[in-house]
């Protein structure tokens, strides 16, 4: 659950709905400067489903021992692992390449996003077994995709890249293949969505770094500027259309409306389910 706190209320957006917003960005991504997702169906699927394992946990908000709603960054380790294990399983069953990228997303969150976020904790001990299992799975998935010749652009260099990434936690300098590009693309969509979901006054994140343009080319930094109302400018512009309108469902609960977790659940489902819209412009 993504919790945006205001002085007198909490706004809740579920992780699957945040992922849906990522998918809306993915569907519209690409122009003369920013390469379109490829393979498009797999990458759009990865964006839409990368947090699908949170569905059951996010059926209702949770409170910590101090009576504060638990946001997605503070979920207990065992519940976090269960959510990602189930979610990755679901995606792999639908599309092996999407599952590979989503699995990399999950392990990357516990490995400083493989060098993209060096300020994050590096492999906390409670997540070590999850990372080990999923990184082994990633190597198996890549080998299976190559054996099936599903994508002609996957090569031995991708296998060497993935092994080096797992060993060192950062990509080798001489690799410019698609797999790392696609991993960074999912991180960009995820962070862009979070920038709109984590606060009622977006953008909630600083400029978004390491946004890929095309394999082998230098990354860009996206800057989001509030224009007033529900309108925002994104620079440089990564979308196909000159205006992009997206939305995400949310529920808002006044702090005075509940006492304890049972009370929060009743207040949560007693609140109106609203649709929050954002209009992005060049």
C-alpha positions in Angstrom: 0.0 0.0 0.0 1.2 3.5 -0.8 0.3 5.9 1.9 0.3 9.7 1.3 -0.1 11.5 4.7 -1.6 14.9 5.0 -2.3 16.8 8.3 -5.7 15.3 8.9 -6.0 12.3 6.5 -4.3 9.4 4.7 -4.6 8.6 1.0 -4.1 5.0 0.0 -3.2 3.6 -3.4 -2.6 -0.1 -3.7 0.6 -1.5 -5.2 -1.2 -3.2 -8.0 -3.0 0.0 -8.9 0.4 1.9 -8.8 1.7 -0.8 -11.2 -1.3 -0.2 -13.5 -0.2 3.4 -13.7 3.3 2.2 -14.7 1.7 0.2 -17.4 -0.2 3.2 -18.7 3.1 5.0 -19.1 4.7 1.9 -20.8 1.9 1.8 -23.4 2.5 5.4 -24.4 6.3 5.3 -24.2 8.5 6.0 -27.2 9.1 8.7 -29.9 12.0 9.8 -32.1 14.2 10.3 -29.1 13.2 7.5 -26.7 13.1 4.0 -28.2 9.7 2.2 -27.9 9.6 -0.9 -25.6 10.8 -4.0 -27.3 9.6 -6.7 -27.1 6.6 -4.4 -26.6 4.0 -6.9 -25.3 6.4 -8.4 -22.8 7.6 -5.0 -21.4 4.1 -3.5 -21.2 3.0 -6.7 -19.4 6.0 -6.3 -17.0 5.0 -2.8 -16.2 1.4 -3.6 -15.6 2.1 -6.7 -13.4 5.4 -6.0 -11.6 3.6 -5.6 -8.3 0.7 -8.0 -8.8 1.8 -10.2 -5.9 0.7 -7.5 -3.5 -3.0 -7.9 -4.4 -4.0 -10.0 -1.3 -1.8 -8.1 1.2 -3.2 -4.8 -0.1 -6.9 -5.8 0.3 -6.8 -3.5 3.3 -4.3 -1.2 4.9 -2.3 -2.3 7.9 -1.2 -0.5 11.1 2.1 -0.8 12.9 2.6 -1.0 16.7 2.3 2.8 17.0 -1.0 2.9 15.1 0.4 4.3 11.9 -0.5 3.0 8.5 2.2 0.7 7.1 3.5 2.0 3.7 5.1 -0.2 1.1 8.6 0.7 2.3 7.9 -0.6 5.8 6.2 -3.9 5.1 7.7 -6.8 7.2 10.4 -8.8 5.4 8.5 -12.1 5.3 5.4 -10.5 3.9 7.4 -8.5 1.3 9.2 -11.7 0.2 5.8 -13.6 -0.1 4.4 -10.8 -2.2 7.3 -10.7 -4.7 7.6 -14.5 -4.9 4.0 -14.9 -5.8 4.0 -11.9 -8.1 7.1 -13.1 -10.0 5.6 -16.6 -10.3 2.4 -15.1 -11.8 4.3 -13.1 -14.4 6.7 -16.0 -15.4 3.6 -18.2 -16.1 2.3 -15.5 -18.6 5.5 -14.5 -20.3 9.1 -15.7 -19.5 10.8 -12.5 -20.6 8.5 -10.3 -18.7 9.0 -12.6 -15.7 12.8 -12.3 -16.1 12.7 -8.5 -16.0 10.2 -8.4 -13.1 12.4 -10.9 -11.1 15.3 -8.5 -11.7 13.2 -5.7 -10.5 12.4 -7.6 -7.2 16.0 -8.6 -6.5 17.3 -5.1 -7.6 15.2 -3.5 -4.8 17.4 -5.4 -2.3 20.7 -4.8 -4.2 20.7 -1.0 -4.6 18.8 -1.4 -7.9 22.1 -2.9 -9.2 24.0 0.3 -8.8 21.3 2.7 -9.9 20.4 3.7 -6.2 23.7 3.4 -4.2 22.0 5.1 -1.2 19.7 2.1 -0.7 20.7 -0.6 1.8 22.7 -3.4 0.1 21.3 -6.9 0.5 19.9 -6.9 4.0 20.4 -10.4 5.5 16.7 -11.2 5.7 16.4 -10.9 1.9 19.6 -12.8 1.0 17.8 -16.1 0.4 15.1 -14.5 -1.7 17.8 -12.8 -3.8 19.8 -16.0 -4.2 16.7 -17.9 -5.4 15.5 -15.3 -7.8 18.9 -14.6 -9.3 19.3 -18.3 -10.0 15.9 -18.3 -11.6 16.9 -15.3 -13.8 19.8 -17.2 -15.2 17.6 -20.3 -15.9 15.0 -18.1 -17.6 17.5 -16.5 -19.8 19.1 -19.8 -20.7 15.6 -21.2 -21.6 14.7 -18.2 -23.7 18.0 -18.6 -25.6 17.5 -22.3 -26.1 14.0 -21.7 -27.5 15.4 -18.9 -29.7 12.5 -16.8 -28.7 14.4 -13.5 -29.2 17.2 -13.5 -31.7 18.9 -10.6 -30.0 19.5 -12.6 -26.8 23.1 -13.9 -26.9 25.9 -15.3 -24.8 26.9 -11.7 -23.9 23.5 -11.4 -22.1 24.3 -14.5 -20.0 27.7 -13.2 -19.2 26.2 -9.8 -18.3 23.6 -11.4 -16.0 26.2 -13.6 -14.2 28.5 -10.5 -13.7 25.5 -8.4 -12.4 24.7 -11.1 -9.9 28.3 -11.5 -8.8 29.2 -7.8 -8.4 25.9 -6.0 -8.0 26.6 -3.7 -10.9 26.6 -4.1 -14.7 29.9 -4.6 -16.5 31.2 -1.5 -18.3 31.4 -3.1 -21.7 27.8 -4.4 -21.9 25.3 -2.5 -24.1 22.6 -5.2 -24.6 18.9 -5.0 -24.3 18.4 -6.8 -21.0 19.9 -4.0 -18.9 18.1 -1.4 -21.0 14.8 -3.2 -20.3 15.5 -3.4 -16.6 16.2 0.3 -16.4 13.1 1.0 -18.5 10.9 -0.8 -15.9 12.7 1.2 -13.1 11.8 4.4 -14.9 8.1 3.5 -15.3 8.0 2.4 -11.7 9.6 5.6 -10.3 7.5 7.8 -12.6 4.4 6.2 -11.2 5.6 6.5 -7.6 6.3 10.2 -8.2 2.6 10.7 -8.7 1.3 8.2 -6.1 3.4 8.9 -3.0 2.1 12.4 -2.4 -1.1 14.4 -3.0 1.1 17.2 -4.3 3.2 15.6 -7.1 6.0 15.3 -8.0 6.9 13.2 -5.0 10.3 12.2 -6.3 13.4 14.2 -7.3 14.3 14.2 -11.0 14.3 10.6 -12.3 17.9 9.5 -13.2 19.1 6.6 -15.4 16.1 6.7 -17.8 17.2 4.8 -20.9 16.9 6.2 -24.4 18.2 3.4 -26.5 20.7 0.5 -26.0 24.2 1.9 -26.2 23.2 5.5 -25.8 23.6 7.7 -22.7 20.7 7.8 -20.2 18.5 10.8 -19.6 17.1 12.5 -16.5 13.4 13.2 -16.4 12.1 16.3 -14.6 8.5 16.7 -13.6 7.1 20.2 -13.1 3.7 21.0 -11.6 1.7 23.3 -13.8 -1.3 23.7 -11.6 -4.4 21.5 -11.1 -3.8 18.0 -12.5 -1.3 19.2 -15.2 2.4 18.5 -15.2 5.3 19.0 -17.6 7.8 16.2 -18.3 11.2 17.1 -19.7 12.6 15.6 -21.9 9.4 14.2 -23.3 9.4 10.4 -23.6 5.9 9.7 -24.9 4.5 9.2 -28.4 1.6 11.7 -28.0 2.1 15.4 -27.1 -0.4 15.1 -24.2 -0.8 12.0 -22.0 -3.7 11.6 -19.5 -3.5 8.8 -17.0 -5.3 7.8 -13.8 -5.1 5.7 -10.6 -7.8 4.7 -8.1 -7.4 5.9 -4.5 -9.2 6.0 -1.1 -8.8 8.8 1.5 -9.5 8.3 5.2 -9.6 11.1 7.7 -7.4 10.4 10.7 -10.4 11.0 13.0 -12.5 8.3 11.4 -10.8 5.2 12.8 -9.3 3.6 16.0 -7.2 0.5 15.5 -6.8 -1.6 12.4 -10.3 -3.0 12.4 -11.6 0.6 12.5 -9.2 1.6 9.7 -10.5 -1.3 7.5 -14.1 -0.2 8.0 -13.2 3.4 7.3 -11.2 2.4 4.3 -14.1 0.5 2.7 -16.5 3.1 3.9 -14.7 5.8 2.0 -15.5 6.7 -1.6 -13.2 5.2 -4.2 -12.0 8.1 -6.3 -10.1 8.3 -9.5 -7.1 10.6 -9.4 -6.1 11.9 -12.9 -2.9 13.4 -14.2 -2.4 15.3 -17.4 1.2 15.2 -18.7 2.3 17.8 -21.3 5.5 18.4 -23.3 
